[in-house]
């Protein structure tokens, strides 16, 4: 089978670090922290007071009052990020076949805030009097559907729901759709807006969130004092294209998607395999898919959630795949700056990985202070650094045992 080359031509993001991909990447380069006190609701009666919220997002200005009104916050993020991706790619649908243009956008939780609001309304007024827009604004696939409506893309449109691996699954699935000839262009990524009382309470109850009140010691991946992740929100959307399709229209290419690996631990609802073997297989599959050896990889954007189990098992996975090479392989977690964006995390991190390759710069793991022998890696502590890298991996691991690895390559003509 002919394996077509797939390139990244458009980038869009709405994150705790900025309202565009460029702003978000600059924040990551600078080591800026997007975490702060929760403002989406009053957390006075809850144990967790910090989150990584999107700041200054004005949906009515960006989308128009009527359109914004009929979208959940997670969908608003996705549509804005998708528009950015198309604009940055200078992509004109008139120059291609819309039936060969698809949309794959993940969301782990969807419109949970809408469900909370409408449930309260139902208790007060009766459940037959909830908003008629409740279902079509809250369901998780609606971000993908609205991106398709907004862009006019009429090919395959779907929403992988694989918890924290969803955004990366979306990018990987889009890669395969294009590589194997089913599409010429796909808008792909993930979105999430679940900084809500119920989500924060649920993650707190299962001991997943840190209860730290100091932003400098909250999201601290690979640090021995890590105590849980910080919940974040936002969206990341990439435009992937078949190489010749991109060339014909003179597109600027940011990076190439070279491989994709996906596995399942089949072990536990929330805990990863302690030896990291499921994540290791995903990385090995991505490398094999791209025909790349471990020696050729110059950077890993880690899942790196700042939970004890995840960071230790991911370290074990990296060491299983890279062996002694792991001692000098840079591995950073941008969640130290963005918090954990759940279904959007893998997509935003894929954007950061593509830009790391394009600009030859590795983003740091900020607020790293106390080394942990279980996580003995070069975590690019506290300051980013220039690096000449040709291949990079981006890992995403989700509840349910979902493991995803994306292999990206610096753009080269040959």
N, C-alpha and C positions, 0 to 999 in steps of 0.2 A: 504493500500500500504506500502511495506517495504521502509523505509527511510534510505538510506545508509549514513554512516558518511563520511564527506569530509574534507580532511586535506590539509594544505599548506606544500609542500615539496621543492619548489624551488622559489627563489627570484632573480629578476634582475631589475636594475634601472639605468637610465642615467638622472641625474637631475642637477639643478644649485648648488647642494651641493656635487656632486661627480659623478664619472663615473661607479660606481657599487652600488648595494643595500647596501653593508657594508659601503662604504665611505659615501653614502648619509645619512644613519642612524646615523653614527658617527657624521656627521655634525649637524643633528637634535638634537642628545643628547647633543652636545656641545653648542647648541644655536648659531650656526654660520649663518650669513646672506649671502645668495647667490645672492643678488640684487646688481646691479651696473649700470654704464653708458651703454647705448646701443652701441654695437659695430657691430651688424649684418648689420647696414646701418647707414648713417649719419643723425641723427635726428635734425640737426640744424634748419630746417624750421618747426619743429613740437613742440607742447607744452610739450609733454611727452618725457623725456630724460632718464628714468630709465627702466630697465627690469631685469628679472631673467634669464640670459642666461646660457646655458651649456658651460663650459669652457674646452678647451683642447681635445675636441672630434675630433679624426682623423679617418674618415670613411674608407679611403683607407688602412690604417694600420689594421683596425679591420675587414674589409670586403673584401679587395682586390679591386684593382682599377676598374676592369670591373664591378663587382657587385655593388660597391658603386655608379658608374656613372649612373646606371639605376635605382636608388632609390632616392626618395625625402628625405630630411633631417628627416622628421617625420617617414618615413619607416626605414631609417638607425637606428634611435634610437630604434625602436621597435624590429628589428631583433637582434641588439646587446643585448638588455635587455632580449629577449627570449632565446638567446644562454646562457646568464648568468644564467637564471632560470634553464635551463636544466642541465647545468654544475654543479651548486650548489646542484642540486637534485641527481646528478650522475645517470641521467635517460638515459637508453639505449633502443632505440626503438626496437632493436632486441628482447627484452624480453617481448614485449607486442604486441597487435593487433593495427596497425596504424589506422585502420578504427574505432576504439573506442577511438581515441585520437583527440581532437578537438582544435580549435583556436577561441577565441572571443576577439578581440582587437578593441577598440574604437578609433576614432579620431573625434574631433568636427569640425575641419576646413580642415584637410588634407593638401594637397600641395598648400596652398595659395601662397607661395613664387614662386612656379613654374608658377602658373597662372599669377602672376604679370610680371614675366620675359617674358613669351611667349606672353602676350598681347602687351608688348612693342615691341617685335620682329615682331609681326603681323602688328603693325602700321607702322613699318619701311620697312618691306620686302613684306608685303601682308600676309593675314591670311592662305593662302594655303601653306605657307612656314614655318609654325611653326614646332617645333620638332615632329617627329612621336612618340616620347616617352612622349609627353606632357600628353595626357589622361591617359595612364597606369602608370604614375608616380605621377599624381596629385590627382586622385580620392581617397576618404577617406578610402575605403575598402582595398586599396592595401597594407597597413601595415599588416593587417590580412592575406591577400593572400600570401605575401612574407614570413611571419613567417611560414605559412603552408608549402610553398615550401622548405624553409630552413630546417625545422624540419622533414619533411616527414609525418606530422600529416594529416590524410586523412578523419577524421570525420567531423562533422559540423564545418564550418568556416564562421564567420559572424562578422559584424562591427556595434555595436549599436551607433547611432549618436544622443545623447541626451544632447548635449552641455556639460556643466560642470559636469553633472552626468554620462557621458558615461563610464568612466573608472570603476566606481562602478557598473553600470549596467552590464558591462562585467563580473566582478567578481561574481556578484549575479546570472547572467544567467548561468555561468559556474558551479556554486554551484548546481543549480537545474538540469542541464544536468547530473551531476554525481550522485547526491542524488537520482534522480528518475530513474536511470538505463540506460540512453541513451549514456553515455560515462564513461570511466574509468579514463581518465586524460584529462585535458584541460589547455592549455596555455591561460591566460586571462589577460587583463589589458587595458592600453590606452597609446596613444602617441600624441604629438603635437609639432609643430615647426612653430609657427606663429608670431614670432617677426619680423614683416615686416612693411613697411611704411603704407600699406593699413589697416592691422589689427590694428595697433596702432592708426592710424587716425580714423578708424571706432569706436573703443571703446572710444576714446577721444571725438568724436562728440556726443556720447550718454551719456557722463558724467560718464562713468563707471570706468575710470582709474584715479588714483591720479596724480596730476601734481607736487607733492612734489619733490624737488631736493636733499633732504637729505635722504639717505638710512635708517637712523634711525627713520624717521617719514613718511615713504612711506607706507609699508605694515604693518599696525598696527591694526589687528583685535581686536574688542571689546573695543578699546580705544575711548574715546569721541571725539578725534581730527581726527579720521579716515576720509579719503576723497576719497576712491576708491581703487581698487586693482592694483597690479603690474603684468603685463603680464609676464608669464614664459614659458619655454619650457622644454621638456624632455619626458621620458617614464618610465612606471613601468609595469612589467610583472610578474605574479605569476604562478607557476605550482600547480594546484589543482589535487588531486588524491583521488579516493575511498580508504578508510582506509585499507581494506584487500589487495588491489593492492599495496599500499605503503609498507605495512608490509612484503609482500612476497619478495620484493626486498631489504628489510632492509633499507628503506629510513629514513633519519632524518626528523622529523616532527617539524615544527616551531609553528604551531597553528592549530586550527580547525575552520572551517566556520560553524557557528551554526544556522544562520538565515538571512533572506533577506526580506526587505520591500521596495516596490516601489509604488508611488502614483503620482497624478498630481493635481496641484492647480486648473487648468482650470479657470484661473483668468486673467492673463496679459502676454504679450509677454516677458517682462523682470523682472517685479516687483514680488516679492513673496507675498503671502497672509500676510497682516500685523500681523495677530494673530498667524501665524506659523502653522495653523491647518493642512495644507497638509504635511509639514515636520513631524509634531507630529504623524500623522497617519502612515507615513513610519517607524518611530521609533517603534511605538506600534506594527505594523505588524511584524517587524523583531524580536522583543521580543517574540511575540506570536508564531512565526514560530519556534523559538528555545526553547519554553517552559521555558522562563526566566522571572523573575519578575524584576521590576525596582531596587529593593533593591540589586540585585545581580551584577549590573553593577558598575564597579569601575573606568571607564574612558570613555570619548567621545573625539574622534578626530573630531573636528568640521569642517564644511565647511568653516566657518570663513574667508570671503573674504576681509574684511576691507572696505566694503561698508556700508553705514548707514543702508539701508533697510535690507540687508541680515543678518547682525549681530544682529540687534534688533529682527527680526522675528524668527531667529534661537534660540535666547535666549527664546523667548516666547514659541516656540515649546518644548524646553527642559523642561521648567517649567510646561507646560501642561502635559507632560508625567511623570515627576519625582516629581512634587509637591514640598513639603518642602525638599525632598532629594537633590534637585538641589542646595541648599545652600552649600552643602559640597561635591558635585560631581566634580572632576577635569575635565575641558573641555578646551583643548588647540587647537590652530590653527597653524599647521606647515606651513601654507601659509605665516606666518610672516617671514619665512626663505626661502622658495622655490618660493615665488610669486605664482600666480595662473596658474597652468599648463593646464587649460581648460579640454579637454578630457582625459588627463593623470592624472589629480589631484586625482580622486577617487582611482585609482590604486596605485599611490605612497603612498597615505595616508593609504590605506589598508595594504601596506607593513609596514609602520611605526607602525600601530596599532598591527599587528602581532608580530613585534619585541618588542613593548612595553610590550605585554603580556609575551613573551618568556623571556625577560631580567628583567622584573619587574621594568621598568623605564618609566616615563612619560616625553615626550618632552615638551619644554616650548612654550609659546607665547612670542616671544622676542620683545623688544622695547616698551613694555607696560608701559605707564606712567600715563595717566589720566583716572580714572574710569568713567564709564558711568552708570547711574542708569538703563538705558534701557538694559544693558548687565551685570547685577549684577551676575556674576558667578566667581568661582575659575578658572581663566584662566591659571593657572600654570605660573605666570608672571616671565618672564626673565630668570629663572633657572629651568632646569628639576629637577625631584626628583624621588627617589626610591619609589616604591609602590607595594604592594602585591595585584595584581588584577587577577581575574579569568575570567571576561567577559568585553568586551569593544565594543563600537559602533563606526562606522565611517560614518559620514554624508556627502552626496554630493547632491547639489541642483543646478539645471540648468535652463538657460533661456528656456521659454516655460512652466515653472511650474513643471519641472521634479524633483521629490524628491526620493532619494535612501538612504537606511540605511543598512549597513552590520553589523551583529552581529558576533564577533569573540570570541573564547574561548581559554584560555591557554591550551596547550596540556596536557592531562592526559590520562593514559591508560584506565581508566574506565569511 
